[in-house]
Amino acid sequence: MSTVLVNCTVVDAERDAALPEAGVWTRNGAIAAVGAVDDVLRAAAREGQPEVFDLGGAYLLPGLINMHTHLSDAARETGRETAIEFAYRMAGHARRTVEGGITTVRLVAEPYGADFALRRAIRAGELVGPRIFTAGRALVCTGGHGFEGAATVEADGADGFRQATRTQLREGADLIKVMISGGIAGEHEGIDTPQLRPEELRAVTEVAHDWGRKVTAHAGPAGAIAEALECGLDCVEHGYQLTDDVIRTMADRGTTLVPTITVTRCEQFYRDVGAPEWMIERALGAGADHWRALESAIRHGVPIAVGTDMLPAEPQDGTTATVVELEHYAAAGLSPREVLASATTVPAAWLGQSSRLGTVTEGKRADLVAVDGDPTRDVAALRRLRFVMADGKIVRADRPGA
């Protein structure tokens, strides 16, 4: 497993300037060298004859990281599929995710322990898919957001939430997810319905932090988010109704926001999956406040990490949901380089993976994608994906211009 990628320009969110006419040597799943192509070829040749792959002048960047997704794709569950059919469907979503240039995902509520099994299979090389970090099942109060699905577990009181947290840690969760408010998909709740008491959330964060795990929260109203920040919350999902005061607190504490802005501006997706009219109206009705919250978070310097709350490679507007989400960030005020950071270095830092992921740097994992055009100048270049390498293995290689 020794490959030298040639005829490319290397870019990432931390590189001061693009590196043209570059070579990148990957060996045993890691980046062994980055530099002038002749130097890299000579270094690789000293250890044997590598495969040389010509990228045809493309821009090479780190694989993208989607921080809010559900590979179980609950929006399309029929309730009639067998467990075997469900597992095959999830594996197919995993393959399409990595082929779409998203080489790492953070799963934030999956049923049946399928996420843990999928993670093991991908690590063992039995399936093709992204690098997985998972929360297991999300924690909700009795009747709380998502309670009716198999991807959540209900609990009440501080002791109940401590036990639920420890149960997910026992299964192998990399992080913990809690639902602290209502949301778009809850028929008998509002987005602004608070659902956890401070003592319950504090029980979750204390246990998770003692075990070296972070906690993220599905969250809509500013008041519930402010309360959660005081309880040690590490990340906010959605933030539909964030106010400037709470956003300033997040900025001061370095709390990451995963906006999933697409979910309040994707009417056609909801109609395609057969969502009820009340859900579509609630989602689109939240759009104005959601957008203002994103713009304010960007102005105040809150760390932004990309998440879609739908399949990462879900077809959207001629590209994937992940790329559309990133284009929204650009429209809301992030520079192209900051947009790239939201899909690479910011997620890697939150996951504690900065030494392994997020940049095209010697020693990091060989998760790489190539596009036609420079995404540090124009985010739309991400639409023109034509090469993907995951952990040193080429999983997609289109012809130049295809």
Buried (B, 14 or more C-beta within 10 A) or exposed (E): EBBBBBBBBBBBBBBEEBBEEBBBBBBEBBBBBBBEBEBBBEBBEEEEEBEBBEBBEBBBBBBBBBBBBBBBBBBBBEEEEEEEEBBEBBBBBBBBBBBBBBBBBBBBBBBBEBBBBBBEBBEEEEBBBBBBBBBBBBBBBEEBBBBEBBBBBBBBEBEBBBBBBBBBBEEEBBBBBBBBBBBBBBEEBEBBBBBBBEEBBBBBBBBBBEEEBBBBBBBBBBBBBBBBBEBBBBBBBBBBBBBBEBBBBBBEEEBBBBBBBBBBBBBEBBEEBEBEEEBBEBBBEBBEBBBBBBBBBBEBEBBBBBBBBBBBBBBBEEBBBBBBBBBBBBBBBBBBBBBBBBBBBBBBBBBBBBEBBBBBBEEBBBBBBBBBBBBBBEBBBBBBBBBBBBBBBBBBEBEBEE
